Amino acid sequence: MAYRHIIRRGFSTFKEGDVVLVRDLSRGGKTTLLGPLTPGRIHGSRIGNLHHADIIGVSSRDRVSTQTNSGSGGQFMIHQPTLEEYVLHCTRQCTPIYPKDASTIISMLDITAGDKILEAGTGNAGLTMHLARTGCMVHTVERSKERMVHAKKIVGEFRSGLLLPLVSFHVGVLSETVDEIAQTVESHLFDGVVLDMPMPWTQLPSVYGYLKPDRYAVCYLPSMSQVIDLVRACQRWPLLVEDIIEVDWRKWDVRTTTIRNPEAPTDEAL
């Protein structure tokens, strides 16, 4: 179970340019990602306008009131977004790799801080950020320049660019760029490879030669037909298929309740 610490001692305050998570206290805790914080900008909501300037200078778990034409509106609680919250709430140009899948991929790669990882299919940078947070240097390749620009913006806005120094962005087709990327890596070999693309078997022949011996390449695929095609292709190369995993992550909503004593007298009995 995950708990969010609620005692506030020595917390830093939010500043201009930060991205925050705001929790609507009037709607059962509905959350929204807001930012980068800019003086003069306003976030409109059903409970009134939330001014960015009112958030700058406050700490995590502080409450900020909205303003309406008739006066005071409702309240939002302000949080530092976790990486999971950030990935799920940030703007998208495509569907991200969700945290449950990113966590599984990291486990399958068996990576440690300082490793060099090659990722193809940057997309919305969800997996990119999870990989970088392990302390690895991530070389990520995306075919679309527009998506790469968006992905770099997403990484840059997470906690004031905390992960940017650990990510190297590249635009192009993986098979056409991997040789150049490998020249920037010590020994020209990677500690892990991740392919998030519909037909990874078209790129693997150009990539597995840059993977260190006894290390792992992980392919993220949405359908079993694609998995079967990949397994058949791997039989032609010096690659061993070790695991095929479907990830299921079930959340529970646990609440306390009062159970009526069935032996207690009812109004009718009285």
C-alpha positions in Angstrom: 0.0 0.0 0.0 1.2 3.5 -0.8 0.9 6.3 1.7 1.5 10.0 1.1 3.2 11.7 4.0 1.0 14.5 5.4 3.4 16.2 7.9 4.8 19.4 6.4 8.2 20.4 7.8 10.9 22.2 5.8 9.0 21.8 2.5 10.3 23.9 -0.4 7.7 26.1 -2.0 6.4 26.0 -5.6 8.0 28.6 -7.9 7.4 30.0 -11.3 7.8 27.3 -14.0 6.9 24.4 -11.8 4.2 21.9 -12.7 1.8 21.0 -9.8 -1.0 18.6 -9.2 -4.2 20.2 -7.9 -6.8 18.3 -6.0 -10.4 19.5 -6.1 -11.6 19.1 -2.5 -15.2 19.5 -3.6 -15.3 16.6 -6.1 -14.0 13.7 -4.1 -10.3 14.5 -4.8 -10.4 14.8 -8.6 -6.9 15.7 -9.7 -5.6 17.9 -12.5 -2.0 18.7 -13.7 -1.4 22.4 -13.8 1.5 24.4 -15.1 4.1 25.5 -15.8 3.1 28.1 -13.2 3.1 31.5 -14.8 2.1 34.8 -13.1 -1.0 36.1 -14.8 -2.3 32.8 -16.0 -5.6 31.5 -14.7 -7.0 27.9 -14.5 -10.8 27.9 -14.9 -12.8 25.3 -13.1 -16.4 24.6 -12.1 -15.7 26.0 -8.6 -14.1 29.2 -9.8 -10.8 30.6 -11.2 -7.5 29.3 -9.8 -4.8 31.9 -10.3 -1.2 30.6 -10.9 0.1 33.5 -8.8 -1.8 32.1 -5.7 0.1 28.8 -6.0 3.6 30.3 -6.4 5.1 30.5 -3.0 2.9 27.8 -1.3 4.1 24.4 -0.2 2.8 20.9 -0.9 -0.5 20.1 0.7 -1.4 23.8 1.2 -4.9 24.8 0.2 -5.6 27.5 -2.3 -9.1 29.1 -2.8 -10.6 29.9 -6.1 -12.3 33.1 -7.0 -15.8 33.6 -8.5 -17.7 36.6 -9.6 -19.7 36.4 -6.3 -16.6 36.1 -4.2 -14.9 33.0 -2.7 -15.4 29.7 -4.6 -14.0 26.3 -3.6 -10.6 25.0 -2.6 -7.8 23.0 -4.2 -5.0 21.2 -2.4 -1.6 21.5 -4.1 0.8 18.6 -4.5 4.1 17.8 -6.1 3.1 15.2 -8.7 4.6 11.8 -8.6 6.1 10.4 -11.8 3.0 8.2 -12.2 0.6 11.1 -11.7 2.7 13.2 -14.1 2.7 10.5 -16.9 -1.0 9.9 -16.6 -2.1 13.6 -16.5 0.4 15.4 -18.9 -0.6 16.3 -22.4 -0.3 13.5 -25.0 0.4 13.2 -28.6 0.0 9.4 -28.4 -0.8 6.8 -25.7 2.0 6.5 -23.2 3.5 3.4 -21.7 1.7 3.3 -18.4 3.6 3.1 -15.1 2.6 -0.6 -14.5 4.2 -1.6 -17.8 7.2 0.7 -17.4 7.9 -0.9 -14.0 7.8 -4.4 -15.5 10.1 -3.4 -18.4 12.6 -2.0 -16.0 12.5 -5.2 -14.0 12.9 -7.3 -17.1 15.9 -5.3 -18.3 17.7 -5.9 -14.9 19.4 -2.5 -15.1 21.3 -0.5 -12.5 22.3 3.2 -12.2 24.9 4.1 -14.8 23.8 1.6 -17.4 23.3 2.8 -21.0 19.9 2.1 -22.4 18.7 2.3 -26.0 15.0 3.1 -26.4 13.1 3.3 -29.7 9.6 4.8 -29.9 9.9 7.7 -27.5 6.3 8.6 -27.9 5.0 10.5 -24.9 8.3 9.8 -22.9 6.5 7.9 -20.2 9.0 5.0 -20.3 11.9 7.4 -21.0 11.4 9.1 -17.7 11.0 5.9 -15.8 14.2 4.6 -17.3 16.1 7.8 -16.5 14.9 7.8 -12.9 16.8 4.6 -12.3 20.0 6.5 -12.9 20.6 5.1 -16.4 21.6 7.1 -19.4 18.8 6.8 -21.9 19.3 7.2 -25.7 15.8 7.5 -27.1 14.9 7.5 -30.8 11.7 8.7 -32.3 10.7 8.7 -36.0 8.5 11.8 -35.7 10.3 15.1 -35.1 7.0 16.7 -33.8 6.6 13.9 -31.3 10.3 14.2 -30.2 9.9 18.0 -29.6 6.8 17.2 -27.5 8.6 14.4 -25.6 11.5 16.7 -24.8 9.1 19.3 -23.5 7.4 16.7 -21.3 10.7 15.5 -19.8 11.8 19.1 -19.3 8.8 20.2 -17.3 9.0 17.3 -14.8 10.4 18.7 -11.6 12.3 21.5 -13.4 14.1 19.3 -15.8 15.4 16.9 -13.2 15.7 14.0 -15.7 16.9 15.9 -18.8 20.6 15.4 -18.2 20.0 11.6 -18.3 18.2 11.6 -21.7 19.7 11.9 -25.1 17.0 12.6 -27.8 17.4 11.4 -31.4 15.1 11.7 -34.5 15.1 9.1 -37.2 14.6 5.4 -38.0 16.4 3.2 -35.4 18.2 1.1 -37.9 19.6 4.2 -39.7 20.7 6.0 -36.5 21.9 3.2 -34.1 25.4 3.1 -35.4 25.9 6.9 -34.9 24.3 6.7 -31.4 26.5 3.7 -30.4 29.7 5.8 -31.2 28.8 8.0 -28.3 28.6 5.1 -25.8 31.6 3.5 -24.1 32.5 0.3 -25.8 29.8 1.1 -28.4 27.5 -1.4 -26.6 24.3 -0.9 -24.6 23.2 -2.5 -21.3 19.6 -2.8 -22.5 17.3 -2.2 -25.5 13.6 -1.4 -25.4 11.5 -1.3 -28.6 8.0 0.2 -28.5 6.9 -0.2 -32.1 4.4 -2.3 -34.0 7.0 -4.4 -35.9 10.2 -4.6 -33.8 11.4 -7.5 -35.9 12.2 -5.1 -38.7 14.7 -3.2 -36.4 16.1 -5.9 -34.2 18.6 -7.3 -36.8 20.3 -3.8 -36.8 20.3 -3.5 -33.1 21.1 -6.7 -31.3 24.8 -6.5 -32.3 25.0 -3.4 -30.2 23.7 -5.2 -27.1 26.2 -6.4 -24.5 26.4 -10.3 -24.2 23.9 -11.8 -21.8 21.9 -8.5 -21.6 18.2 -8.0 -22.6 16.1 -6.5 -25.3 12.5 -5.9 -24.4 9.7 -5.4 -27.0 6.4 -3.8 -25.9 3.6 -5.2 -28.0 -0.2 -4.8 -27.7 -1.4 -8.0 -29.5 -0.6 -11.7 -29.4 -0.4 -11.9 -33.2 2.6 -9.4 -33.0 4.2 -11.5 -30.3 4.0 -14.6 -32.4 5.6 -12.8 -35.4 8.4 -11.6 -33.1 9.0 -15.0 -31.7 9.3 -16.5 -35.2 11.7 -13.8 -36.2 13.9 -14.3 -33.2 14.5 -17.9 -34.2 16.6 -16.7 -37.1 18.9 -14.6 -34.9 21.2 -15.3 -31.9 18.5 -14.3 -29.5 16.7 -16.4 -26.9 13.1 -15.5 -26.0 13.1 -15.9 -22.2 9.8 -14.3 -21.1 6.5 -13.2 -22.5 4.5 -11.4 -19.9 1.0 -9.8 -19.8 0.9 -7.2 -17.0 -2.2 -6.8 -14.9 -2.3 -4.1 -12.2 -5.5 -4.0 -10.2 -6.3 -1.1 -7.9 -8.5 -1.5 -4.9 -10.7 1.1 -3.3 -10.8 0.1 0.4 -13.2 1.9 2.7 -14.2 1.3 6.3 -17.9 0.7 7.0 -20.1 0.0 9.9 -21.8 -3.4 10.0 -25.2 -3.5 11.7 -25.4 -6.2 14.4 -28.0 -8.7 13.0 -28.9 -9.6 16.6 -29.7 -6.1 17.7 -33.4 -5.3 18.1 -35.1 -3.5 15.2 -37.7 -0.7 15.4 -40.4 -3.3 14.6 -39.3 -5.6 17.5 -39.4 -2.7 19.9 
